[in-house]
Amino acid sequence: MKTKDIITDLGGKTEVPDFTPTRAAGLARLELFAERAGEVYDRCRNYDLGPDQRENVSALSPWIRHRLITEEEVIRATLARHPFEKAERFIHEVFWRTYFKGWLEHHPTVWHAYQVGLRRQIKSVDRDRRLAASVTHATAGETGIECFDAWAEELVTTGYLHNHARMWFASIWIFTLELPWELGADFFLRHLMDGDPASNTLAWRWVAGLQTKGRPYIARVSNISKFTDGRFCPTHQLNTNVTALNEEADHLRVPLPDAAHADDIAGDYLLLITEEDMQIADVLPHAPAAHIGALATQSRSPLPLGAVAREFACGAMQDACAGSDVIEAGAWLEALITACRAAGVTTIVTGYAPVGPVATALSDAAPRLLAEGIKIIQVRRDFDTVAWPHATKGFFKMKKEVPSILQRLQLHQ
Ligand SMILES: Cc1cc2nc3c(=O)[nH]c(=O)nc-3n(C[C@H](O)[C@H](O)[C@H](O)COP(=O)(O)OP(=O)(O)OC[C@H]3O[C@@H](n4cnc5c(N)ncnc54)[C@H](O)[C@@H]3O)c2cc1C
């Protein structure tokens, strides 16, 4: 398919997404895109036509990642306009996120191993000048591989990359530049507005051949040239003779941690809004005595967060908290105790925090809050409770269950 045919399919317009970090902007983007979530998405989604031509994908990931708009809202809007069969492709993509979240909940040691590996690689960079120079060239977009350099710059300046570009970039990072995968995953996590512990870590592992063991993703010139419609045709030799990475650790499956249901909430409470679910108030049975917003975004990495990702998270939190104070990781404990005392409550209610920096901050704070007579209740949405147990083996097992999951959630007949 040629660019001009795709643009015709899409109505002939070019389109730069407006990534304003508000719920209103996310809903506006959903409204704009939902019409195209059926056959048009199915036909055109794989093309990366550049930062000013994003009409073939939803570009909703920054809002969905913070749950400023929810997966459920996205699926409802899609099914209001298309029969399931026509929008199946798009709904499955949304479920890739659900799958990754559920899979990491069942295999939390993967996140911990990534954290340990990342810290080890950061130390190697401090010791090894050649490695340091290679990483600097890669992240500054100075490798001489034109497409890779352009995506590095796009990531840092816009905070977003098309899915296909993410796959090619990760593959070139690991197999052509031969850089440690953890440093590449960290570069993404620090700069993507949608940077997510589950989707990012597991996708990098998938490219490396660690997730689907022994089956790495290979970036090929012909594929890049076709799906960028000739914007890039790397003359630089890409390594296609690759061997999957391997690891010694065996990540055992564990049961889903316990969590409360919204109906369990009784009495007065302080609502804690985090970047894991900024709309959790919508499912709670009654209003809180007070609310507070807390970010753990900087804890995504030991290295500084990219400006675009940080600004999206801060803006989104300010929008979700309607202007009240936002606290940063490190200052949570004091701020939560003060806020509980000011509101005269001894219960904090928050959205369930899946594996990642928020979950770590909550589990660090919980015993010390308890010592002050304050308990934290994490409320898990029905969407996650119903879907996550299906993240067992590969995605294709969950995919088969999507119609019944949607039925149970009353999102589809
Ligand atoms: C190496 C690598 C790293 C990635 N890191 C992240 C990340 O940190 N955060 C993140 O949200 N996604 C990540 N992805 C998945 C995917 O690339 C993005 O979700 C998608 O490109 C976001 O753009 P969109 O909203 O236009 O997607 P669309 O194609 O419009 O899809 C709609 C929604 O479905 C979900 N989705 C789509 N594809 C995937 C996928 N492959 N995996 C998980 N969810 C998906 C997203 O929530 C997305 O907003 C990564 C993929 C790769 C290959």
The ligand as a Gaussian input file, in Angstrom:
#p B3LYP/6-31G(d) Opt

LIG

0 1
 C       10.223000      -1.748000      22.508000
 C        8.806000      -1.315000      22.822000
 C        8.548000      -0.550000      23.954000
 C        7.228000      -0.170000      24.259000
 N        6.994000       0.584000      25.397000
 C        5.722000       0.928000      25.722000
 C        5.455000       1.685000      26.899000
 O        6.347000       2.011000      27.684000
 N        4.157000       2.027000      27.156000
 C        3.128000       1.663000      26.317000
 O        1.965000       2.026000      26.593000
 N        3.364000       0.908000      25.230000
 C        4.615000       0.542000      24.893000
 N        4.845000      -0.197000      23.753000
 C        3.671000      -0.705000      23.003000
 C        3.198000       0.149000      21.818000
 O        4.269000       0.476000      21.005000
 C        2.486000       1.438000      22.262000
 O        1.492000       1.152000      23.213000
 C        1.802000       2.111000      21.071000
 O        2.730000       2.361000      20.046000
 C        1.172000       3.412000      21.531000
 O        0.702000       4.139000      20.422000
 P       -0.852000       4.288000      20.121000
 O       -1.562000       4.766000      21.317000
 O       -0.959000       5.141000      18.893000
 O       -1.242000       2.792000      19.804000
 P       -2.491000       2.166000      19.035000
 O       -1.958000       1.331000      17.935000
 O       -3.477000       3.189000      18.669000
 O       -3.095000       1.163000      20.129000
 C       -4.103000       1.552000      21.078000
 C       -3.633000       1.277000      22.489000
 O       -3.397000      -0.103000      22.691000
 C       -2.251000      -0.297000      23.541000
 N       -1.204000      -0.965000      22.752000
 C       -1.071000      -0.975000      21.406000
 N       -0.045000      -1.762000      21.030000
 C        0.484000      -2.255000      22.155000
 C        1.566000      -3.143000      22.439000
 N        2.300000      -3.707000      21.463000
 N        1.836000      -3.426000      23.721000
 C        1.105000      -2.897000      24.735000
 N        0.058000      -2.064000      24.530000
 C       -0.243000      -1.749000      23.266000
 C       -1.799000       1.103000      23.981000
 O       -2.397000       1.414000      25.207000
 C       -2.339000       1.975000      22.855000
 O       -2.565000       3.305000      23.254000
 C        6.145000      -0.585000      23.422000
 C        6.428000      -1.350000      22.285000
 C        7.734000      -1.706000      21.991000
 C        7.993000      -2.532000      20.752000

